[in-house]
Amino acid sequence: MTFSRYNLALAVALTVFLCGFLLNGCAGRRFSPNGWAGPAISEGIIYVATHEGEFLGVDPSDKSVRNLTPRATEKPASFLGCEAGSGQVLIPYANPVIVNGIIYVASYEGEVYAINATNGAELWRYDTKGIIVGTPAVDPADGNPLIVASGRKVFAFDLENNGALLWAEPFKARGDIWGTPAIFDNRVYFGDLKHKLYAVDLESGKAVPGWPRDFDGPVLSTPLIVDGTLYVGTFESKFYALRADTGDPVWSEPFKAGDWFWTTPAYANGMIFVGSLDHSVYALDAQTGQLRWQYATGGPIRAAASLGEDILVIASKDGYLYGLNPEKGTEKWPPRKLGKKLVADPIVSDQIIYIVNEKDELFALDAQTGFELWSKDLNP
């Protein structure tokens, strides 16, 4: 097979696969996106977007629910030649982000909302005019700016100036960006569907000299940066460690899995934890890339790995939630069946795991035992 024919075949296969993962299906050029936004927690309140287009705040103490959904905006969105006709104000793929009492919510249809967490008032909104799949990122140094990838563009919002655009114009990548950007040392890192990994200056929005870096497959995985090393997986089924300043390899060779990487890795005690669409979660030596252990689930892993105290939480598309010993990869408790599929990111807070399934059922489980503490149907 020639290189061009190979790329064409890969593009077709990728399109079919991503349609199945992202959408309920196209019919007559219209589809209903099927999001996977995970929850976020702040000041004891759990914030989550539902498949019905609502954004809710749930109080775990009494399971009460407050509707924080912004007012509706009627507009179509397009993807892969189809038109989205859901009528929803929120189509959630991105997790909510909370900074200084303000919730930032990004809809698949391209709008970014700032919502007061106390009273639910909408503070501002911005239409990026593209699709948003990855979760917005905030500079961990000072909580500003907010970085949002939409279609092929990356926007920087000044949170200290009512969401005003920080850059003269958005950065334009070669391909669509579906991962969450990572911010480190005054740079923004992200990959795209055109096999590239970018580094952009946080202040100017311009590409850093020497970047982007090229790969042999799309980069949908969210980068993780630890001590100056950038870790990222690709759709060539390889997982890389690169110097964040230069993009040069850190490991002698990338780690090779049995299928694509499309998730966010986690780090603890010198190990990188990352799931793959080959159904397995891997623990890799952060310095060498050598495999420490491997655990096989019953389905593809898209959700981010989540760490708590002596617990690694993995959600799989087989509908099970797994609690593993991070050092050994052994089960801390039997896998818990929580739905038909789990693709939203779980979170761990105060030794409680929170996760939402495809039916908008929110679960709270004890992180050490896996025991279900409570559940809440968000679409009663």
C-alpha positions in Angstrom: 0.0 0.0 0.0 1.4 3.4 -0.9 1.8 6.1 1.7 -1.0 8.2 0.3 -3.4 5.2 0.1 -2.4 4.3 3.7 -3.2 7.8 4.9 -6.5 7.7 3.1 -7.4 4.3 4.6 -6.3 5.6 8.0 -8.4 8.7 7.6 -11.5 6.7 6.7 -11.0 4.3 9.6 -10.4 7.1 12.0 -13.6 9.0 10.8 -15.7 5.9 11.3 -14.2 5.1 14.7 -14.6 8.7 16.0 -18.2 8.9 14.7 -19.0 5.8 16.8 -17.2 7.2 19.8 -18.5 10.8 19.6 -22.0 10.4 18.2 -25.1 8.4 18.5 -25.1 8.2 14.7 -26.0 10.3 11.6 -29.3 10.1 9.9 -30.1 12.3 7.0 -27.0 14.5 7.7 -28.1 15.2 11.3 -26.8 13.7 14.5 -27.2 13.8 18.2 -23.8 14.2 19.9 -23.3 11.9 22.9 -21.0 13.7 25.3 -18.7 12.4 28.1 -18.1 15.3 30.4 -17.0 14.3 33.9 -17.8 16.1 37.1 -15.9 18.7 39.0 -16.0 19.6 42.7 -15.6 22.9 44.5 -16.5 23.9 48.0 -18.2 20.6 48.5 -20.6 21.0 45.5 -20.4 18.6 42.5 -20.8 20.3 39.1 -21.8 18.2 36.1 -23.4 18.6 32.7 -26.0 16.1 31.5 -26.7 14.6 28.1 -30.0 16.5 28.3 -28.1 19.8 28.0 -28.4 20.9 31.6 -25.6 22.1 33.9 -26.2 21.1 37.5 -24.8 21.6 41.0 -25.3 18.7 43.3 -24.9 19.0 47.1 -23.7 15.6 48.4 -25.0 16.3 51.9 -28.7 16.1 50.9 -28.5 15.2 47.2 -30.3 18.4 46.3 -29.8 19.7 42.7 -29.5 23.3 41.6 -29.9 24.0 37.9 -27.2 26.4 36.6 -27.9 25.9 32.9 -27.2 29.1 30.8 -30.1 30.5 28.7 -30.5 28.7 25.4 -28.8 29.8 22.2 -30.3 28.5 19.0 -27.6 27.6 16.4 -26.5 24.5 14.5 -23.1 23.0 14.8 -21.5 20.8 12.1 -19.1 17.9 12.4 -17.9 15.5 9.7 -20.5 16.9 7.2 -23.4 16.5 9.6 -25.5 19.1 11.3 -26.2 19.0 15.0 -29.9 19.6 15.6 -30.2 18.8 19.2 -31.6 22.1 20.4 -29.5 21.7 23.6 -27.7 24.7 25.0 -25.0 22.5 26.4 -23.6 19.4 24.7 -21.0 18.3 27.1 -17.6 16.8 26.2 -15.4 19.1 28.2 -15.3 18.9 32.0 -16.2 22.1 33.9 -13.4 24.1 35.3 -13.7 26.1 38.5 -11.5 29.1 39.4 -12.1 31.5 42.3 -15.7 30.7 42.6 -16.5 30.9 38.9 -17.4 27.9 36.8 -16.2 27.8 33.2 -18.2 25.5 30.9 -17.4 24.8 27.3 -20.1 23.4 25.0 -19.5 21.1 22.1 -21.3 23.7 19.9 -18.5 26.2 20.6 -19.7 28.5 23.4 -17.7 29.2 26.6 -19.7 30.3 29.6 -18.6 31.9 32.9 -21.1 31.1 35.7 -21.1 32.4 39.3 -20.9 29.3 41.5 -22.8 31.0 44.3 -25.9 32.3 42.6 -25.7 30.7 39.1 -25.6 34.1 37.3 -24.0 34.1 33.9 -21.1 36.5 33.9 -20.1 36.2 30.3 -20.1 34.0 27.3 -18.0 33.7 24.1 -18.8 32.0 20.8 -15.7 30.4 19.4 -17.7 29.3 16.3 -16.1 25.8 16.3 -16.6 22.5 18.1 -15.1 22.0 21.6 -14.2 18.5 22.7 -11.2 19.0 25.1 -11.6 20.5 28.6 -10.4 24.1 29.0 -7.1 24.6 30.8 -6.0 27.2 33.3 -2.5 28.3 34.1 -1.7 26.4 37.3 0.7 29.2 38.4 -2.0 31.9 39.0 -5.3 30.6 37.6 -5.2 32.9 34.5 -5.6 32.8 31.6 -8.2 30.2 30.5 -7.1 28.3 27.3 -9.8 26.8 25.1 -9.3 24.7 22.0 -12.1 25.0 19.4 -11.9 23.3 16.1 -8.4 24.2 14.8 -8.1 27.3 16.9 -6.8 28.0 20.4 -8.2 30.9 22.4 -6.8 32.6 25.5 -9.3 34.3 27.8 -8.2 36.8 30.4 -10.1 35.9 33.5 -9.1 39.1 35.3 -10.7 41.1 32.6 -14.2 39.5 32.2 -13.0 36.9 29.7 -11.4 39.4 27.2 -9.3 37.8 24.6 -5.7 37.9 25.6 -4.1 37.2 22.2 -4.5 39.5 19.1 -5.9 36.4 17.3 -6.4 32.8 18.1 -3.6 30.3 17.3 -4.5 28.2 14.3 -3.3 24.6 14.1 -3.2 22.4 11.0 -5.9 20.0 12.3 -8.7 19.8 14.7 -7.8 19.8 18.4 -9.7 17.3 20.6 -7.5 17.0 23.6 -7.1 19.3 26.6 -4.2 21.7 26.4 -1.5 21.6 29.0 0.2 24.8 30.4 3.7 24.7 31.7 6.5 27.3 32.0 4.6 30.0 30.1 3.8 27.7 27.2 0.6 25.9 26.0 1.0 22.4 24.7 -1.6 20.4 22.6 -1.9 17.9 19.8 -4.1 17.8 16.7 -5.6 15.3 14.2 -2.8 16.2 11.7 -0.2 14.3 13.7 1.3 17.4 15.3 2.2 18.4 18.9 2.4 22.2 19.4 4.0 24.5 21.9 2.6 28.1 21.9 3.8 31.1 23.9 1.3 31.8 26.6 1.6 35.6 26.4 1.7 36.1 22.7 -0.2 33.1 21.2 2.7 32.5 18.8 4.3 29.2 18.0 7.5 28.5 20.0 10.5 28.2 17.6 11.3 24.6 16.8 7.7 23.5 17.2 5.4 21.7 16.3 6.7 18.2 16.5 5.5 15.6 14.0 4.2 12.1 14.7 2.9 9.2 12.6 -0.6 9.4 14.0 -3.2 11.9 15.4 -2.5 13.3 18.8 -5.8 13.3 20.8 -4.3 12.4 24.2 -3.9 15.3 26.7 -0.3 16.0 27.5 1.0 15.6 31.1 4.0 17.6 32.1 6.1 16.6 35.2 9.4 18.1 36.1 10.0 19.4 32.6 9.1 16.2 30.8 6.1 16.0 28.6 4.2 12.7 28.4 1.7 12.2 25.6 0.1 9.3 23.7 -0.8 9.1 20.0 -3.1 7.2 17.6 -0.1 5.3 16.4 -0.4 3.3 19.6 2.7 4.9 21.1 3.3 6.8 24.3 6.1 9.3 24.4 8.2 11.2 26.9 9.7 14.5 25.5 11.6 17.4 26.9 9.1 20.1 27.3 11.6 22.8 26.3 12.9 21.3 23.1 10.6 18.4 22.2 13.5 16.0 22.2 12.9 12.4 23.3 13.6 11.5 26.9 13.2 7.7 26.6 15.3 5.6 24.2 12.1 4.6 22.5 8.4 5.3 23.0 6.2 2.7 24.7 4.1 0.6 22.3 0.6 -0.5 23.3 -1.9 -2.7 21.4 -4.1 0.2 20.3 -4.5 4.0 20.3 -4.0 6.3 23.3 -6.8 8.8 23.8 -6.8 9.8 27.4 -5.1 11.8 30.1 -2.2 10.1 31.9 -1.5 10.5 35.7 1.7 10.6 37.7 2.7 9.4 41.1 5.9 8.2 42.8 8.0 8.0 39.6 5.4 6.2 37.5 3.1 7.3 34.7 -0.4 5.7 34.5 -2.2 5.7 31.2 -5.1 3.8 29.7 -5.4 2.7 26.1 -8.1 1.7 23.7 -6.6 -1.8 23.8 -8.5 -2.2 27.1 -5.4 -2.0 29.3 -4.0 0.5 31.8 -0.2 0.7 31.9 2.2 1.8 34.7 5.4 3.1 33.1 8.7 4.2 34.7 8.6 7.9 34.2 12.4 8.1 33.6 12.9 5.1 31.3 9.5 4.2 29.9 9.9 0.6 31.0 6.7 -1.2 31.8 6.1 -1.7 35.6 2.8 -3.4 35.3 -0.3 -3.8 33.1 -3.9 -4.4 34.0 -6.5 -5.5 31.5 -10.1 -4.2 31.7 -13.0 -5.4 29.6 -13.2 -2.4 27.3 -11.4 0.6 25.7 -10.2 3.2 28.1 -10.9 6.8 27.1 -11.5 8.3 30.6 -8.6 9.9 32.4 -6.8 8.0 35.1 -7.5 9.5 38.6 -5.4 9.2 41.7 -6.4 9.2 45.3 -4.6 8.2 48.5 -3.1 4.8 47.6 -5.7 4.2 44.9 -5.7 4.5 41.1 -9.2 4.8 39.6 -9.9 3.6 36.0 -13.2 3.9 34.2 -13.6 1.6 31.2 -16.0 1.5 28.3 -17.1 -1.9 29.6 -19.1 -0.1 32.2 -16.9 -1.1 35.1 -15.0 1.1 37.5 -11.7 -0.3 38.7 -9.7 0.5 41.8 -6.1 -0.5 41.6 -3.0 -0.4 43.8 -0.8 2.1 42.1 2.4 0.3 43.1 1.5 -3.2 42.0 -1.5 -2.9 39.7 -3.5 -5.3 41.8 -7.2 -4.8 42.5 -8.0 -3.1 45.8 -11.7 -4.1 45.4 -13.7 -6.0 42.8 -14.7 -4.0 39.7 -18.0 -2.1 40.1 -20.5 -2.2 37.3 -22.0 1.3 37.0 -23.5 1.4 33.5 -23.4 0.2 30.0 -20.2 2.2 29.4 -18.0 4.6 31.3 -16.2 7.2 29.2 -16.4 10.3 31.5 -13.4 11.1 33.7 -13.8 10.1 37.4 -12.6 12.3 40.2 -11.4 11.5 43.7 -12.0 14.0 46.5 -11.6 13.3 50.2 -11.4 9.6 49.5 -14.7 9.6 47.6 -14.9 8.7 43.9 -17.4 10.6 41.8 -18.4 9.5 38.3 -21.3 9.8 35.9 -22.4 7.2 33.5 -24.0 7.3 30.0 -27.5 7.6 31.6 -26.6 10.7 33.7 -26.5 8.7 36.9 -24.0 10.3 39.3 -22.3 7.8 41.7 -20.3 8.3 44.9 -18.1 5.4 46.0 -15.7 4.9 48.9 -12.2 5.0 47.3 -10.7 2.4 49.7 -13.5 -0.2 49.5 -15.4 0.6 46.3 -18.6 0.6 48.3 -21.4 2.7 46.7 -22.2 5.5 49.1 -25.0 6.9 47.1 -26.2 7.6 43.5 -28.4 10.3 41.9 -30.4 10.2 38.7 -29.8 13.6 37.2 -32.6 13.1 34.7 -35.5 12.0 37.0 
